[in-house]
Structures are given as C-alpha cells and as structure tokens.
Amino acid sequence: MKRTMLAAFVFAAMSLPLSAQTEAESLAFLYKNMSTPDSVDYPKSYWQKQVRMALKARSQMAWGRSVPRWEFEHFVLPVRVNNEALDDAREIIYKELAPRLKGLTMEQAALEVNHWCHEKVSYRPSDGRTSAPLATMRNSIGRCGEESTFTVSALRAVGIPARQVYCPRWAHTDDNHAWVEVWVDGKWRFMGACEPEATLDKGWFNWAASRAMLIRGYDYEGHEIATTATYAPTKTLRVRVVDAQGAPIANATVDFRLYNYSEFYPLSTVTTDAEGRAAFTTGYGDLQVWVSAKGKYGVKKADGYTTELTITPCYQPGSAWVEEYDWHVPTTVLEEPDRSIVDTVSANGRRLVAEDKIRTAYQQAAFYQGDNEVLKKARSNWRVMDKFLKEKNPKASMVLQGLSEKDLRDVTLDVLHDACLLNDEALRSGGVRVSTEHLRPFVGYLQKRLPKLTAQQWIAWVEKHIQVDNANNPKQLFVSVVGVYNRRKCDARSRELFTVAGARALGMRAMLDPLGKAMVADGDTWLRLADQQNAEPQGAQGVLKLDVPAQVMYYHGYTISQLVDGRPMPLDYADDDPTVTEKFRKGLNLPAGDYLLTTGTRLKGGDVLTHSVMFSLKAGQTTEVPVYFRTSSRSVKSDLQLDDSEKNASATSVQSAQ
C-alpha cells in the first residue's frame, strides 16, 4: 500500500509541467527571504507575475540555462535592488531589450544593456529617496544609486545576474558611489551604471575605488558580500574588547568608523564573540574603532597598517572629553585618469554621443516645454501635475510645498487628492511626505477608521495597538502607513513614521526629529512615543548654542551626534539648508543627553584633521560649546572640492583597475 501511494506521488510530481513546478519553487524562495514591507505592501499576484517574467527570460535568452541556481535565485529572480518602490519594469524592459540582444554573447549583452541604459538615463544628484526603475527611465535622470538600481533591474530583466555594489563612504573625499557587478560566463565583473565603456571592469571610479575602505553588496537573504578586494588592497583589522581587568567582553558592539561628511560613519558594526573578538576586512586607511558594552564605551584610532587592537570601554554616560586626530586615507598605485574630456574618437565614444542625442530627443518629446516651473520640474509626470493644478483645489499650493522636486516627477494623482484631505495645520508641518517613504494614499483611509483623538490620546493609541517587530527587514524599508494600520505590527522606524502620518491625518502638527523619532504637537509641547532606553523624563530638553561660522554648512565642516545606547547617532539635518547653522548659532532645543560635536578639515590628497568634543546637555539649561576647526597649509576650500561622482559623471576613463 505504501509503495503504491509513493509511486502515485512520484508519478503526479513528474507529470507536473516543469514551468509550474519551478514557478512554485521560485515563489516560495522569494517569500521565504522577503522583507516584511514587501510581503505586506505588494500582493501575491505581483510576485507571481515577476517570477513568471524571470523564468521566461531564463528559458528564452541564450545564456539563461547557464546561470547556476544560486546566482539565479539571488540576482535574477528578485525584483528589489535597493530601497526603491517596486514596479513592472521587468516586463517593459524585457519587451524592449530582448530583441536587441539576439545573437550576442553574454558579455556583449551585458555591455549592450548598459548602452541601452545610457540612452535612457543620465546622472543628476538628488535627495536620498530612490525612485523606481520606470520612474528613473521616464524622467531620464538619476543619482548613482538610482542609475545602478535601474541598470541592475534591466540586466535581471533579460536573465543576466546583477547586483548593486556600493562604497558607502569614500575615504579620500566626502562622497560615496554605487555601481553594478554583473555575472558573466562564471565570473563577477563590474561596470559603471548608465556609463558604458567598451569593456567590462572599467569606469571613471576605478581610481577612487582603489582607495576604498569598504565596497559591498548583498544577496537576497540580506547577507553582506564584501567585494573590496576586487578593487583595492585589503587587510583584516582584528579587535579585542576587554574590561579593566583584562577579561574579554562578549556581545560588545564594535563600530568601525570612517571620517566622511564631518562625522565618523560606521562602515561595519560587529558583535564580539565569547573571547571578546571582532574583525573587519578593510583598506589601508585610518579608522575610528568605537566600542560599547555594559553601559560604557571606548574609542581608539586604528591607523592604516594596524591589524591588532585591544580596547576597553572606559567612558560612562555623562563623561566629557576632547580628542584630536590626524586621519590618513589610503594611497593608490593607479594613476588618476584625465577625465576632462570624453573620448569621441573611438567607436564607444561615438556611441555615447549618439545615445546622448537619443536621450535628448526623448526629453524634448516627452517633457513639458512651457514656462510653468512646477510642470518643468515634473518632467515626464507633467500631465499628472497639470491635471491637479487645473482642478484648482484651494489646498493645492500647500500640498505642493510638502513635496520634493523628485516627488513632482513620480507622485500620482490619488496621492495628491489624498493630501488635500489634510487640514492646514498638518500641511504646514509637512503634508503627506514624512521621510523617504514611497508615497501612497493614507489620509482618507485613516480618517474613516480612527476616532477624533487628542495628541496624547494618539500617542497612547500607537503605543497600545502598534507592536514593534524589527525582524526580517535588512534594507530598513518603510512599511506603508495603511500596511502598519492593518497589520498592527512593524519595525521601529515604520512605527515612528506611522505616528507622524497618523497625527497629520488627525489634523495635528507632527514631524520626525533629526534622529528619526516622531514628535506630535500638543500645544507648545512635543510628545513622543515612550522610550525605555532614555533615562531623562519624556520631552526633557535643553538648549544647545554653537559658535559655528555662519558660512559653514552642516555636514560640510561639522556635525552633532547624540549618544544612544553608548553609540553616537548623528542628528540628520539637511546638508544644503543654511538655516541649520543659524539655528545652532541662536540656540536649538534638543532632548537632554550626551552629545558629540565633530569638526573636520579636509586636506589636499584627502587626509583630515579632526576635533571631537563630548559634552552633556542638561534639561532646562543652555549649553554653549565652542567650535574649533583645525587648519593646515594643505587645507582645501571645501570638503566637496574632491567630489569625484559629480565632477566626472559624464567622463570616460581609460584607466582599468586590473
């Protein structure tokens, strides 16, 4: 009997169409490793469609069957590349690209995809929200994170494994960069996104990458893939954390921090093992090692050639100290290429010029050509904005004030109509845009379901009904406001955003503070969600005054970080807002606690002179902190003077890292 049943099961399994069986397996793989926001905010039908498109590319493209299962599952099958909104780019791109790639080898196809991407998109800096691939294509511009997201999406659409790789911070200049690694014939290669060269493994950033301290990507399960050694010499820095008696401290948090944008940015965070050890593979430049454990913290510099470091957490909350460092960045064996001209003589150079003309012709045909500034900024989305403006809603002007220029390029009419349901108080505090979330309608939805609440009642409602679950969200995506309300569970960041959005829907002033925490106005008082980690009474504040020179911008000379659980967390103010420095000069209200002021002077060649001050801000008191900038005859005028990604965005390098 058992044999008969087993034989029937095997026969049934064998009789299933291969495509159906593979589709089920692929869908199961996606859901098993899918981040919570993607499973909440996108229906199963969406994922089924994307799986079918991936399997279609695998079966119809010449190289499809040569792609191993791991590479296919992690770097072809997934739709998500970064933190972009998801769309139907895969289907649209496949229809356009598949005929163009017939007869090409896999390597030729990868290069051709990048040429196609260059026809569609060119570089332009913008805010930190990553637009969806179709929005990037239709608007014809993107910063490097968007160009690389778009290019990876295009490669995956035609069955070529691809991943976004990222230098989160350069060592030698205050900037970062993202590009693409592509799997071709059994080997991972690289290319500049929407910046096609004649060969792989070549780009304007080769010289910069050879000085990198960390370059990384991620697989679909969220595991980090360190690829630094592909581009730059590396070493392993091993750290041992011990107490005052020399005993190892397990489960200590170790941050490996690099100076960039006037802060010490955590390139990697590692927890110590039972022997108190942690390690980080990095380039040959200086790092700050910041350790926190058992309510204390410690700080040490590791120079470029240090491979072993022992550190003891010796500072307690309330400690005051001053530290100065001379920071040295990695050197390079490569000669920096001359990027002042584009090679228009070679066949590849001629293609770039022709592709620029294709892109320009598209823009002239698809974009608004009149005098209305809003419609100009909306680019391909101008018809949506034109329709909204012609409706002459009395709240239209205030709604637009809460949107960024990038929002104008991809906001939908239903979001604009939904924003008009907000009262003036909520619109003045930001409208429907809270952070870098994907805009979806939520105002009308919440207004129909929530009773009229005071600020205190709303805070209490969120604390009672919305649980925090930080699991399974490695990219720290935001769950939509409606998704949070329906699920009643989300990560901590999405809960803070939901608190602000819900408060505005209820007619209150609300915003995120520079640490990403929700603030809801109750008269002249700001209410926050309960914070079990904060020893100070809720809402306790002091006034911080800094004598920063008026012309120095935040992130371009100085930053302030609050000590949270023994680790400095930078206050995230806009780096192009001159009023931030003005507010610090006059005195700015901040939550009571410990703060770190960091200043830095970038030198020619990339080295930095830093000055750090740790101090306490007392509730109800004004604290004045002097701001000191160290100088040298080798100082450069601005930390942006060495910005490679903007200065060289349209240039072509003849220098290869290999």
N, C-alpha and C positions, 0 to 999 in steps of 0.2 A: 504493500500500500504506500509506504513512504517513498519507494523508488518510483512508483507511478506518479505521485504528486511532484517529486523532484523533476522527473522527466517533463511533466506538463509545464512546470515553471520555466525550465530551461528553454523549451520549445516556444513558449509565449514571449520570453525575453528576446530570443533570436528573431522572432517574427516581427518585432517592433521595427519600424523604419529607423535607420541609423540617425537621420536628422532629428527625429523626435526624441530619441534617447539622448543624443548629445545636447539638445536644447534643454532638456530637463536637468542634466548634469551641470550644464553651464549656469543655468539659472540658480541651481542650488549652491554652486560655488559663490556666485555674486552675493546671494542673501546671507550665506554663512559669514562672510567677511565684510558685509556692507555696513557703513557708518549709520548710526541711528537716524540722523537727519534725512539721509537718502531713503531709508525704508519708510519713514513717516511721511515725507513730503512728495514722493513720487509713487504712483500706483504700480501694481504688479504688471499691468498691461504695458506700461512704459518700458519696464525692464525686459519683458518678453520680446518686444519689438527690437530692442537694442541687441539682444542675444541673437535673434534671427539674422540681423544685419551682419554681425560679426561672423557667424557661421557661413553666411553667404559669401562674404569676402574670402574666407578661408577656402571654400570649395571652388571659387571661380578665379581667383588670382593665381598666377603661375607658381608663386612661392608659398602659397597658403599651407600646403601639406608638409612643407619642410620646416615649419615653425614648431619647435618642441612644445609639449603641453604646458610646462611651467611658464615659458615666455608668452604663450598664447593666453593663458588664464590671467596672468598679471599685467600684461602690457598690450594686448589687443582687445580682449573681451571687455574690460572695464571702460565705462564712459567717462567717469570722473578723472580729471588730471590734477586739479588743484582745488581751489575753493569756489570755482565758478558756478553760476547757475547752469543746470543741465538742460539741453535742448535736443532737437532732432538733427543736429549737424551731421551725424554719421550717415544717414540716408541721403541727404542732399549732397554731401561731399562725394560719396561713392558714385552717385549717378554722373557727376561731372568729371571725376578723376579716372574711373576705371577704364573708359575707352582710351584715354590719353596714355595709359601705361602699358597697353598691349605691345608685346614683343620686346619689352625691356627686361634686363636682368634686375634682380632685387636691388642691387646697389644703384643702378641707373634710375630705377623707380623712386628710390628714396630721395635722390638728388632732384628728380623731376617734380616730386611732391613739394619740395621746398621752393622750387621756381614758381609753381602754381600759387603757393602761399605768398610769395613776394608780389605776384600780380595782384593779390587781394589786399594785403596789409603792409603798412609801413610803420616805423616806430614813432611814438609820441608819448612822453611821460604823462602820468595822470595819478589819480588817487589810488589807494590800496585795494579797492574792490576789483575783483577780477571779472570782467564781462564774459558772457557765454560765447562759445566759438562763433555761432552765427551772428551775434551782435558785433563781435570783432570784425568779422568778414564784411558785414553790411556797412559798417561805419568806416572800414578801411584803415583803421589805426589801432594801435595798442602799445602799451608798455611791454617790456621784455617778458614779464610774467604772462601777459595775455597773448603775445606772439608765440611763445613756447607752448602755451595751452592749446592754441589754435593749431599749431603745426603738429603737435602730438596727436590731436584729435583727427587731423587729416591723414596721418600715417596709419593710425589704427583703423580708420575707416576702410582702407584698402588692404588690411591684413598684415601690415608691417609693424612688428613690435616696437614701441617707442615709449620713452618716459621723459618727463621734465627733470632736469638736474639744476641745481641751484647753489650758488655761493651766497649764503645769507648775508654776509658782510665781507667785502674786500678788506685786506689788512692795510694796503698802501694808500687807500683813498676812501672817503666817506660815501660809499655807494654799495650796491650789490648787483647781481645779474643772474638771469636764468636762461638756459638754452636747452637743447634736445640731445638725448642719446638715442640711437636707433640700432636695432639688432639686424645685422645684415650677414647672411651666409655664415652663421655660427659665431659672430663676434659683435660686441657692442662698439659702435663708432659714435662720433658726435658731429653736430652741425649747429650753426647759428640760426635760430628760428626766424623765418622770413628774410634771411640773409644768405642766399645761396652762393656757395663757392663752386669752383669747378670740380673739387674733390671733397670727400669727407675728411674729418679730423682737421678742419681748418676754419678759422674765424678770427675776427678782429680781437677777440678776447683771449687768444692763446697766450699772449704775453702776460696779461693780467692774471689768468688762471695759473700760470706757472709760479705766481707768488701767493697763491691762495692758502689759507689755513684750514678750510673745510669746503668741500664740494660734495653734495649728497643728493640722492633721490630716494624714492620709497616704492616698495612693491604694494600690491593691492591690499595686503593684510596689514599694512602700516609699518612694516619693518624698514628701518633705515638702511640704505645701500650707500656706503661711503665710497665715493669714486675719486677722492682727492688724488690718489697715487697715479691716476691716469694722466693728470695734468701737471702735478708738482711733486718735488721731493717731499717725503714724509718721514716722520719719526713717531714713536709711541711715548707719550708722557704718562708715567705711572705715579699715582698719588697715593700716599698712605695717611689716613686720618687717625690720630691718636689723642688720648686725653692728657692731662697734665702729668700723669704718672707714666705715660708711655704705652698704656694699654690701647689696643685697637678699638675703634668705634665702628660698629656695624650700622648699616642703614643710614649713614650720614649722607646728606645731599651735597654733591660736588658739582659746581658750575665752572666750566672752562670758558672764560670770558675774554672777548677781543674788543679793543677800543675801536669804536666807529660811531659816527654821528654824536659825538660828545657823551657817549655812555659806554659802559662795559657790557657788551651784548653777549648773552650766553649762547655760544656756539653749540655746546653739548652739556647736558645735565645727566649725571650718572650717580647711582646709589652704591655706596660701598658694600663690599661683601663681608663675610664673617671676620676676615682678617683686616678689615678697615681699608681695603684697597679699591681703587678705581683707576681706569685707564682711558686714554683718548688718543687716537691717531690723528695727527695734525701736521701742518707745515712748520718750517723753521723760522718762526717769528715768536715774539713775546706774547704771553698770555697772563691774565689775572686768574688765579685759582681762588674761588670763594667757596668756603665750606660752612654748612650749617648743620647742627646736631644738638639735641637735648637742650634747646633754649639758648644756645650760644652759637657764635660764628667766628670764623677766622679768615684772613685774607693774606695771600702771598703772590709775589710775581714769579713766574717761571720764564726764564729767558729762552731764546730760540734754540739753544743747544742743551737745555736741561731735559733729562729723561727720567729722573727720580726726584720726588719731592715729598717731604713729610710736613704735615701741617696740623696744628692744634687749635680747635675753636676756643678762643680766649676772650672774645668780647661778649658782653651781655647787653640786652636791650637797655638803652639809656647811656651807653658808652659814647664818649666824644673823642674823636681823633682826627688827625690830618695826615695825609700821605701824598708824596710826590714821586712820580716815576718818569724815567726816560724810556719810552716804548720804541722798540726796533721791529721793523717789518721784514719779511723775507726778501732776499735778493733773488735775482733770476739769472740763468745762463743764456736766456734768449735775448736777442736784440729786439728792442721795441720797434715794430714796423712803422713806416711812414704812412699814416692814414689821411694825409692831407688831400690826396687825390684818389679818385676811383679809376681803376684800370679799364679804360673804354676801348682798348685795342684788342684784347683777347675776345674769343667767342663768348666766354662767360660774361665779360664786361658789356659786350653789345647786347646780350640777353637782358641784363639788368636794366639797361637804358630803355629797351623795348617794353619791359614789364612795368617800368615807371609810367610809361605812356598809356599802357592799358589801364593801370590804376587811376590815373588822372582822368582819362576819358569816362571811366565808370563814375567817378565822383561828380563830374560835370553833368552827367545824365541823371544821376540818382539823387543828388543833394539840392536843397533849396538854393536858388540863385538871386533872391531878392535882398531887401535891406533889413528885414526883421532879424534882430540879433538872436532872439530865442530860437527861431527856426534855423538860422545858420548853425548855431551850436548843436542843434538836434541832429544834424547830418542826415542819415538815411531815415531817421524817425520823425522827420519834419512834418509829415502828413498827420501823424497822431497828434503832435503838439498843435498844429494848425487847427485841427478839428476841435481840440479842447479850448483853445483861445477863442474861436468863433462862437462857442457856446456862451461866452460872456458870463460865466459864473462869478458872482461877487467875491468869491474867495480864491479865485484863480491866481491872483498876484501873490497872496500869502502862501499858497501851495507851492508855487514855483520857487519862492525864497528858501524853502526847506529842501530843495533838490540840488544835487551837484550837477556840474556840466555833463558828467558821464551819465547821470540819471536821465537827462534830457534825451540822450541817444538811444535808450532802450526801455524807458518807462512805458507801461501800457495804459490804455485809456481807462480800464477798470480800476487801476491803482489811482489814477488822477481823480476819477469820480469819487472813489472811496475817501481820498484825502479831504475832499470838500465837505465831508460829514463832520470833520473836526471843528471845534469852536476856535475862536481867535486866540484864546489862551494857549491851547495845545499847539496851534500852528506857529505861534511866536516862539515856542520852545523847541521847534524842530520839525513838526509835522509828522509825516509817515516815515521819514528816514531817521533811524536811530544810530546805526553804526555802519558796518559794511555788509549788512544782510541783503539777500535778494528781495526786492520789493514785491510784495503780494498784498492783495486787499485783506484788511483785518478789522477796520474801524466799524463798519456796519455790522459785521459778524459778531463782534464783542458787544456792541451797543444793544443788540437784540437779546443777548444772553446774560448780561451782567446787570444786577440791580444798581441803582444810584448809590454810590459809595463815597465817603469822605477819604482823604488821603490816608489817614490812619487805618480806616477800615479796609482800604485796598491793599496796603502793606500786609495787614493781618490775613486777608483773603489769600494772597500769594503764598505767604508762609505756611498756611494751613493746607492749601489744595495742590500746590506745585512741588513735587518732590525733586530732589537733585540726584541725578544719575550720570556720573562723568565717564562711565564705561562706553567703549565702542564708538569713540568719536576722535580718532587720531589726528584728523586735519582741523579739529576745532571748528567745525561748521556750525552755523546757527540753525536750530530748528525754527521753522516758521512760527509766527505768533498763533495762527489758527491751530497748527500742529501741537504746540505746547498746551493750548487750552483743551483740546480734545484728548490728548494723551495723559495730561496731568503729571508728566514726568519729562525731565530734560536735563542737559548738562548745566553747570552753574552759569556759564556765560549766556546761554539762551534764556535762562530764568531772569537774569538781570535785564536783558533786552526786552523780554516779555513784560516785565514790571513797568518799564518806561512806556512801551507801546500801549499797554492796557490803561495806564494812568492817563495818557493823552486821549485815548478813546473815550474815557470818562470825563474829559474836559479839564484835566489838571495840567499844570506845568511839570514837566519831568525830563530828565536827561541822564546820560551816563557821565560819571566823573572821570577824571584822567586815568583812573585805574580800572575803568570799565564797570564800576558799581552803580547801580540805579539810585537816583535821587528824585524824590517826589516832593513837590512843594506843598507845605501845609502853612499857608500864610507866609510869614517871613522865615520859616524853619524848613529845612530839608530833611525828609525822612528817608531812612534806608532799611533794607532788609537786615534782620538780625545777623550779626557776625560773631560767631562763638570764639573766633581767634583774636578778636580785638579786646584788649583789656580796658581801654578807655570807654566811658559811657557813650552810648549811641548818639552820634551827632556832635560830640565834643570837638571844638575847633579852636585853632589858634591862627594868628596872622603872621605870614612869612614875608619879610621885605628883603630884597636882594638889590645891591647897588650895581646891577648889570648895566654896562654901557648901552644907551638907547638903540644904537645901530646893530647890536648883536642879537641875532635871532635864536630862538630856542632850537635845539638840535644842531645848531651851527656855531658852537662855541661852548654851550653849557647845557646841562640837564639836571633835573631833580628827580630822585628816586625815593620812594617810601620803603622802609624796611618792613617786609611782610613775611612772617614765619622765618626770620633770620636771613632773608634774601632781599636784595634791592630790586624793586619793581619800578621802572621809570614812569613818571607821570606823562601821559601821552597827549601833549598839546600839538596843535598844528605847527609844522615847521615853517610855514610861509605866512604866519599870522603875526604881524608886528605888535599887535596889542598884548600878546602874551608877555613879552618883556616889559611892556608898560605896566601891566598889572602887577608883575613881581616888584617892579620899582616902587609902586604906590603901596603895595601890601596886598597879599592874596590870602583869602581864607582857605585853610586846608585842615583835614582831620588831624587831631593831635597824634603824635607819634614820633618815631625816629626817621630822619631823612638824610640822604646822601647828596651833596652837591658835587658835581664833577665838571671841571673845565678842561679843555684841551687845546693845544696849539699844534696844528699840523705843519711839519717841516718839509722842505723840498726833498723829494725822494720818498716821502711817506711816513717817516718817523714822527713821533708825537711826544710832546711834553704835557703831562697831566698833573692836575692838582685836585685832590678829593678831600672833602670835609664832611664828617659825620656829626650830626647835631640833633637835639631833641626840640620838638615844637610842643609847647605846653598849652593846654586848653585855656582859653580866655586871655592868653598873653600874646604880645607881639615880639617876634624874634627877628633880629636883624643880623644877616650873615654877610660878611664881606666877600666879594667875588674877585678872585685873583687869577689872572692869566699869565702863565709863564711865557717868556719870549726868547727868541734867538735870532741871530742874523740870517738864519736859514728858514725863518717862518715864511709861509705863503700867505697871500692876502685872504684867502677864503678856503674853507675845507672842501668846497665844491670845485676848486680850480683843477683838481686831478680827476674829475668825474669822467671815466672812460666811456660809460654807456651812452651818455648824451653826446659827447664830443665826437664819437666815432660811429654813431649809429648808422650812417649811410656810407661808410667807407668799407673798402675791401682789403683784407690783409693778405700779404704774400708770405707771411711767416707761419710755419707749421710747428706745433709743439712736439712733434715726433722726430 
